[in-house]
């Protein structure tokens, strides 16, 4: 986990995981509590947390896309993944993890 923090793409993977979990909590727990049981407190807490993580994920996606010289298709797929529950977890497995491993193997040679 410490090694993830050392690279931009590793930090993007962590943000993706946190953003995905916050979306699942918001959509799967907080919203049903608000509308089903009239308990809006979790939405009030998780809404700003998820919003902040979402914006950090979007900004970091652009930063990493520029650094890694990703094409528009990969960048758009990552940006769309944060709109779908489990999307960032899937994108991490299919896009970010392979890119991270490639980045790590290239930088080991330096």
Secondary structure by P-SEA (a helix, b strand, c coil): caaaaacaaaaaaaaaaaaaaaaaaaaccccccccccccccccccaaaaaaaaaaaaaaaaaaaaaaacccaaaaaaaaaaaaccaaaaaaaaccaaaaaaaaaaaaaac
